[in-house]
Structure formats: C-alpha cells, structure tokens
Amino acid sequence: MSELRVLLVDDHPVVRSGLRAMLSGFEGVSVAAEAGDGDEALRMLEKEKALGQTVDLVLMDLQMGPGMDGVTATRRIKETDPGLPVLILTTYDTDADIIAAVEAGASGYMLKDAPPEQIRNAVRSAAAGQTALAPEVAARLMGRLRNPEPALSSREIELLELLATGMSNRSISRSMFISEATVKTHLVHIYEKLGVDNRTAAISVARERRIIRS
C-alpha cells in the first residue's frame, strides 16, 4: 500500500502539532506539508506540484483568522484539482458550516473532538473517494431530509448569518449581491420556515437549532 500524503491546514500551530502527531501515528499516512490558512494551502499545493510530489488529501480547518477560510479554500482547490479530496476537520457543526462545506466540494466533514480512530477512517475513506461524515454531522443532514418542516436553503442560511452580525438589509444586499427587495423576500420565507415574525426571533431560533453559530 502506497503512503497517503496529507496537506494539513489549520491556523493554530499547537493544534497543527497535535494533528501532525496523530496523523503520523496512522500506518501508511504522512504529513506532506502544513499551512496556516487557505492562501498558504493553495501555495503549498502549487509548491508540491512543482516538486513533482503528490498530495493525496487536504485536511482542512474552517475558520482561520484573517486568512482565507476553509470553505473558500476548498472551493478553490476543487476548481483547480477536482480529483483532490478535501476533508473538513473543525469544531463547528452548524447547518451553515456543513452545507457551505459540502457545496464547496468537501469529501467529508469531521469534528476535532472525534476519536482518532474515526479521524483515521475518515482520512482513508475520503482519500479513496468516499464520503466521510462524523456521526453528528450525518445525523444533522439526515434530520434535514426527514424533517417535514421546510428546511432553510443555503442562501437563506447565509442571509441569517449576516443578519446575526447586526447588518442592515442594505448591507446584506450589498454583501450578497442581491437587491433589498430580494433580501426582504428571503426574510419572509425565513420567518415562515422558522415560525417567527421578526429578525430577533429568527436569529434566536436559528441559534437554538444550531442552524447558525451562537
């Protein structure tokens, strides 16, 4: 069995050190390179390619300080190298994060507090082209499918995330490149789906249901 070479992407050096030690302890797995954010990850992939080295999997954090976030980096990686699997490893398990990662092309989504054996199996599965989801994440996705109540779309969740930061309708329209009328239409649909009648209640319910981050 050939060695599985992983690009490790996380903005916390201490966390990277721990993950490197864990990955290195997996038989047949090695850390090919490390990066502190999405921009550096893209540069490291280019560097490895220029050296004629193969990266078999990218293990990607989601939030990385002021640098490029994991979702954007995943989308960029999949645009340039569709066959390279990206496995998200994060502390966040909200609908907003999960859906954004999956839509960006992530092959899997794991949580950092998962047992090492789960992470090892996820790394192997994602590298083999299979979907690798933490049990909690799989349960949330299945819940969305089974729930008879209409689920929020990814755009509606994106709008809620912005709303929770205190942005006005005008600011949201500029950020999402849509008209203010469209923002209001989205809000009407969000209120209906969450069973509320104002933005404060919508944000509160969305946080309570872990649709967006607290």
N, C-alpha and C positions, 0 to 999 in steps of 0.2 A: 504494500500500500504506500503510495507516494505521500510525502509530507504535505499537510494542509497549511498554507501560509496565510496569516491573517494580518490585516491592517487594523490597528486598534485606534479608535478615535474617541477621545474624552478630554475635557478641558482641565480636569483635576489631576495633577501629577501623582498624588498619593493614590487616587483611585486607579489610575493607569498602572501604577506599580503593582497594585494588588491583582488587577485583572491580568497583567502580564505573567505574574507568578502562577495564577490559576491556569491560564491557557497553556503555559509551558509545562504544566503538570499533566496535561492531557496527552496521551500517547498519540504520536503522529501529527501533533499540532505545534506550530511555532509562530511567534510574532515577527512578521516580516518588517514592519515599520510602525511608528506611532505618530499621531497628530493631535494637536490641541483644539482644533476646530475644523469646520468644513473646508475652508480655504486651504489650510495646510494639508488636509486629507487629499484634496484634488492634486496638489503639488507633489505629494508623496507618491501617488499613483502614477503620475507622469514620470517621476524620477525612477521608480521601479521598472516602468515600461522601457525607459531609455537604457537602463542597465540590462535589459533582457530578462528581468526577473518577473515571475508570475505571482500575482496576489489572487488567492482563491476565494477570499471572503473579507468583507469590511464589517467590523463590529462597531456600530455607531451609537454614540450618545445622542440625545435630542437637543437639550439646551446647553449651549457652550459659551456663556458670557456674551461679550460684544461681537464675537466671531460668527461666521456663517453657521446657522443652526443645522441640526441633523436632517430635518425634512428637506430643506433646500439642497443640502449636500447629496442626499440620497437621490433626489430628482436629477441633479447634475450628473451624478455618476451613471445613472441608468440611461441618460440621454447619450452619453459618450461610450458606454460599455454596457449594453443591455444584458449581457450574459453574466456580469459580475454580481453575485448576490450580496445584499446588504441586510445584516441582521441588527435590528434596533435593540439596544440594551440600555434601559433607562429606569428612573424611579417613578415616572408618570404613567398612569393607566386610565386617563380620562378618554371619553369618546373623541374629543377634539384631537388629542395626540395620536390615538390609534388610527383613526380614519385618515388623518393627514399623512401618516407614515405609510399606510397601505396604498393610498392613492399616489404617493410619490414613487412607489415601486418596491418598497421593502419586502424582502422574502420572509421576514419573521419579526416578532416583537416579544422581547423578554424583559423581565424586571430584574433589577440588580440584586434584590434580596432572594432571588431564586437559588435553590441548592445547586452546587457546582455540577452535579450530575445532569440536572435539567439544562443548564447552560451548555455543557459538553454535547448533549444530544441535539440541542438546537443548532449549535455550530455545525455539527455533522450533517444534520438534515438540510439546513439552509445551503450549505456548500454542495449538497447533492441535488439541489434544485427543488427541494420540497419546502412546503410552508411550515414554519416553526413558530408556534404561538404559546405563550405562557398560559397555563390553565385559566388564570383570572381573565386574561385578555380574550381567550376563546369564549369564555362564558359571557363576557360583555357583548361580543359580536353576535353570539347566538341569541342573547337576550333581545338585541335589536331586531333580529329576524323573527323571533317568536312573539314579541310584544304586539298585541293587537292595536295599540295606540300608534298613530303615525310618528315615525322617527324623524328627528331633525336631519336635514340634508347637510352636507359638508359646508356649503356656503352659509347656511343658517347658523351652524356652529361657529364658523369663522366670524360672522357678524356678532354673535353673542360674546365671543372672546373680546372683541374690540369694545363692545358695549360695556363689558365688565371693567374696562380700564377707565371708564368715565368719558369716553369720546362722544361727541355730539353726532347727530345724524349727518351733518355736513362733513365732518371729519371722517366719518365712516365711509361716506360715499366717495370721498377722495382716495381713501386708503384701498378700497375695494374696486375702484374704477367703475362705479355704477352711479346712477342718478339718486338724488334724495328721495324721489318718488319710489324707486325700487327698494331703497332702504326701508321705507315705511311699509311697503307691501310685504317684505320679508318679516318685519316686526309683527305684522298682523298674523301671518302664518305661524310664527314662533309662539305668540301668545295663545293661539288656538291649540297648538300641539302640546303646550305645557299647562294649559288650563288656567292661565293668568290673564290679567288685563292691563299690566303696566310693566315697564322695564325693570324696576326694582324687584318686583316679584319674579320676573323671568330669570334674572341673574341669580336670585336666591334659590329657586327651584333647580336651575341648571347646575349650580354648585352642589346642592344637596344630592342630586342624582349622579354627580361626577361626570356630567357632560362637558363641563369646562373645569379648569383648575380653581381651587379655592383661593 
